[in-house]
């Protein structure tokens, strides 16, 4: 039998242990490749409560902060296909005018990766002056 911990990377396995695999995957889907802020005790209006439910959010925050102070964590990236396919998808979304956050959420890459791709596209569009 495979556990959620074995299927999910890093901090997501800890989240799955206390809040369930569905909660960990919901966080992955929304915030892969991003840094997120977690308070020691989330209020009911916190984004995490809206995403996975108040009881699960409290369990996640308690586990990761030990109930002492807030924490900023990085959500790891998941499998995204081949590098060439991923680059093509990012490039297309940049050309469509999508925001960095939308691209990060859809492709599960870091903001830095999106900015590098955007710079490369911009460089490819510039013409030789002489």
Secondary structure, DSSP 4 states (H G I P E B T S, - for coil): ---HHHHS-THHHHHHHHH-HHHHHHHHHHHTT-EEEE-SS--TTSHHHHHH-HHHHHHHHHHHHTTTS-EEEEPPP---S-HHHHHHHHHHHHHTT--HHHHHHHH---HHHHHHHHHHHHHHHPPP--
